[in-house]
Amino acid sequence: MEWNQIEGQWDKIKGKFKDKWGKLTDDDLMQIKGKKDVLVGQLKKNYGIQKEEAEKQIDEFSRNLEKDKTM
């Protein structure tokens, strides 16, 4: 799924991100508001991973959202 689609549907799909990254709080999700750069920062902070790894995980997850039949 393209990131602009994710951003536009954030309220609908943010739970999927919380399912994937359980350390994201509801407050984190409200702050992210579909912004990829903010999500990268939260993953770095909450999981102690580097920016490149966070981006890789996000990109892989967003590609898999495309295949998700519940979307």
C-alpha positions, 0 to 999 in steps of 0.5 A, spaced: 500 500 500 502 506 498 504 511 504 499 516 501 493 511 502 496 509 509 496 516 511 489 517 508 486 511 512 490 512 518 484 512 523 481 506 520 488 502 519 492 504 525 490 498 529 494 494 524 500 498 526 499 497 533 498 489 532 505 489 529 508 494 533 505 492 540 510 497 544 506 503 540 501 506 545 495 510 543 498 516 544 504 514 539 499 512 534 495 519 535 502 523 534 504 519 528 497 521 524 499 517 518 506 520 518 511 515 516 517 520 519 514 520 526 513 512 525 520 511 524 522 516 530 517 512 535 520 505 532 527 508 534 525 510 540 520 504 543 524 498 539 532 501 540 533 500 532 536 504 527 533 509 522 534 504 516 531 498 520 525 502 522 524 504 514 525 497 512 520 494 517 515 499 515 516 498 508 515 491 508 509 492 513 506 497 508 507 492 502 503 487 506 497 491 507 496 491 500 495 483 500 490 484 506 483 482 504 480 486 510 482 493 507 
